[in-house]
Amino acid sequence: MLGAISAFLAIILVLALRNAAKVALIPVYAVRDIHHGRYARGLFLLSCTGLAAWAIWSMSHTGRVRATPVTAMVYTG
């Protein structure tokens, strides 16, 4: 039973790494497509890459949390 679970998790890990490699190569595919004259697809892939990079950056660089006013903390309703 443990061997079957380990094999399943190994397969899932390999698939996840394969998908991560594909995602990392999207800008390369976009530049290749633009170079070969497939401008719409290349620009679409570049825009998707930019949007993903912006989403990751904005999630990891959140702004400072504002301090809660003392009256809001003391008030219990």
C-alpha positions in Angstrom: 0.0 0.0 0.0 2.8 2.4 0.9 4.5 1.6 -2.4 1.4 2.4 -4.4 1.0 5.8 -2.6 4.7 6.6 -3.1 4.4 5.8 -6.8 1.3 7.9 -7.2 3.0 10.8 -5.4 6.1 10.4 -7.6 3.9 10.6 -10.8 2.2 13.7 -9.5 5.6 15.3 -8.7 6.9 14.5 -12.2 3.7 16.0 -13.8 4.0 19.1 -11.7 7.7 19.6 -12.6 6.9 19.1 -16.3 4.1 21.8 -16.1 6.4 24.1 -14.3 9.1 23.7 -17.0 6.5 24.5 -19.7 5.4 27.6 -17.9 9.0 28.8 -17.6 9.4 28.4 -21.3 6.4 30.4 -22.4 8.4 33.6 -23.0 10.8 31.7 -25.2 7.8 30.3 -27.2 6.4 33.8 -27.5 9.6 35.2 -28.9 9.9 32.3 -31.3 6.4 32.7 -32.5 6.9 36.5 -33.1 10.1 35.7 -35.0 8.3 33.2 -37.2 5.6 35.7 -38.0 2.8 34.4 -35.7 2.4 37.8 -34.1 -1.0 37.3 -32.5 0.0 34.2 -30.7 3.3 35.6 -29.7 1.9 38.7 -28.3 -0.8 36.8 -26.5 1.8 34.5 -24.9 3.8 37.5 -23.9 0.8 39.3 -22.4 -0.1 36.1 -20.4 3.5 35.9 -19.1 3.4 39.5 -18.1 0.1 39.2 -16.3 1.3 36.1 -14.5 4.5 37.8 -13.4 2.5 40.8 -12.2 0.1 38.6 -10.2 3.0 36.8 -8.6 4.8 40.0 -7.8 1.7 41.7 -6.3 0.9 38.7 -4.1 4.5 38.6 -2.8 4.9 42.3 -2.3 1.8 43.4 -0.5 1.7 46.9 1.0 2.2 47.6 4.6 -0.8 47.0 6.8 -2.1 50.2 8.2 -2.3 50.4 12.0 -5.8 50.1 13.4 -7.0 53.1 15.3 -7.0 52.6 19.1 -10.7 53.5 19.3 -11.6 50.7 16.9 -9.6 48.2 19.0 -11.1 49.3 22.3 -14.7 49.6 21.2 -16.5 46.3 21.9 -20.0 47.3 20.7 
